[in-house]
Amino acid sequence: MRTPLALTALLGAAIAVAAALPQTHGAQPPAEPAADTVVSVTGDAANGFEITYYDGSGEYPPTDSEAMAECAEYETRIERVRCRAEVRTWYRDLATLRDALDWAHASRG
C-alpha cells in the first residue's frame, strides 16, 4: 500500500515542477547573430582567402607566399620562425573553418 502512495506523491511533485517551468509555445526564431559572425570563407592559402561576415564586410588576408615573404623581413631567426608558425596555423585554421561552414550550409538543406 505504501508504494502506490509514494509513487502518487512523486508523480504529483513531478507534475507540479513541470507546471512551474516556463512554457515554450512553438519554435521561436533565432536571435540575430553578431555583426562579426563569420558566414563564409572561400579560397585557399595559395590564392588567398576571403572571409565574409554577417554584416556584409569582408577580409582578404594575404596569400601564404606573401605572408611568408613578410615573415622573412624579421631580423632574428626566432621572430621569423614564430611568424611562419603563426602563418601556417592561421591558414590551416581558415581551411578548417571553410570546410566546417561548407558542411554546415550543406546540411541545412
Stockholm file with secondary structure:
# STOCKHOLM 1.0

chainA/1-109         MRTPLALTALLGAAIAVAAALPQTHGAQPPAEPAADTVVSVTGDAANGFEITYYDGSGEYPPTDSEAMAECAEYETRIERVRCRAEVRTWYRDLATLRDALDWAHASRG
#=GR chainA/1-109 SS CHHHHHHHHHHHHHHHHHHHSCCCCSCCCCCCCCTTCEEEEEEETTTEEEEEETTSCEECCCCHHHHHHHHTTCSSHHHHHHHHHHHHHHHHHHHHHHHHHHHHHHHTC
#=GC SS_cons         CHHHHHHHHHHHHHHHHHHHSCCCCSCCCCCCCCTTCEEEEEEETTTEEEEEETTSCEECCCCHHHHHHHHTTCSSHHHHHHHHHHHHHHHHHHHHHHHHHHHHHHHTC
//
